[in-house]
Amino acid sequence: MNVISMVDVWEDLDEILELSSKLKREKSGSQLEKKTLAMLFEKVSTRTRVSFEVGMTQLGGHAIYLEPQSMQLKRGETIKDTAKTLSRYVDCIMVRAYRHEDVVELGEHADVPVINGLTDLEHPCQVLSDLFTIGEVKGGFDIKLAYVGDGNNVCNSLLLGASMVGMDMSVGCPEKYEPDGSIIKKAKGFSKSSGSRIEIVNDPLKAVSNADIVYTDVWKSMGDDGEEKRKIDFKDYQVNSGLLNGANNPLVMHCLPAKRGLEITSDVLDSKNSIVFQQAENRLHAQKALLCFLLE
């Protein structure tokens, strides 16, 4: 089984979230003793790399950090050949890449599970830990989540995750920065079964109206162009105290790293309502749960 999209864990989501809670309580164990994870990074990382590497160590396994420039991929070896070779050495491959299609291709040819650690389309590992965090602090998903900013990979996976668990979600983003159309369609399909309400609006005030949680991310993701233009296009989408006045005394989430003073102000990020660093910690527990789910 591969986890390249949130769709891949739809039927197993409850089990993974419950396992995240169990592993957070237990801290460490030997569930993945003698198991090896290959971690392939095209993009730099703090939380993804550390959570997977520490997670494997705490579970008795081992993780190998790989960069394309230190592999034969740099010299033109195909993704197919890389996938088939790594499958002979390791028990699982986690890849953080620019192109979603490359991770799909890797998954098609690998004989071991492939985990998407972030692509231009989705970030399922982040959203698994986000859902775990929301369930932990709210006791369930009968709430409204508002996402404000760029309709990027995190937003795409959040839409899928929210619609799967029955959580209402409103996305507030400028025109031409909306989430992926195919993702919206899938999310609305899940929402019909779960009873959640999904909406995409261009008014940030409307998006956060009566929201229980307000979530944001950087305006310019790695690989995106036009930072100065984005600062202009997103100037009304900053998560600040003024914007939050229209919400329901909301908790605040951010997947990090944050550009303080751009998409979010420091007073909000550091406020008593911020659960950003609890959210960051939970990357470790959710990643451990995902690894155990796939490899035990």
C-alpha angles and dihedrals in degrees: 000000000000126000104208098133134025085246088070092065098041096112094039100041097106091050093050092048092049090048090051090058093047093050092047088059095044097046097195145012145147100265094123099036111158091009119128129205121201111211112199114192125189089162129049117257144185109172098030095049097042096043093051095042095046090041092056091047093050090050093050097257136109135243128205120206113217132182123193091235090060093048136066088258085082089060095048106273108157125250088239093056092044091051094050093047096047090048089064091056110034140041098225140010124215114190132188108194145160099233120054089205091063092057090047089052092048090051092050093057103034120097092206130060116286120208124199107227090182137320135176089271107039146010105194095165091059093049095047088059091043092055090046090052094048092049090048096053100032101035092230145358104272090118142090120258118197120198116197124190136024117014090229138146094293091049090049093053091043090056090053094044095047093049091049095054096040097252119147113238132188121189119204113192139140121266113279091024097078121132120272112292095226090051092051089052092051092046093052088050091055090044091061089063098038098041095235124143118232122190136170116203137167094219113085092197091056091047094055096040107130091348118160093201129026116201130187141171137193116297093228118045123200108287096021120125133222107043095172092048090049091053088059096042093048100039092111093047100069114129101233137142091272093056092046092056088080094055132079098267084287133205112237127229133185126171092217158244090099128201097217111216094024117064092003136019122235093238090059095042091051097039126117088253093059115105092173097121094043084053090051093049091051091062085077096052095043092048090050090051092050092049092049091046091054101037111029 
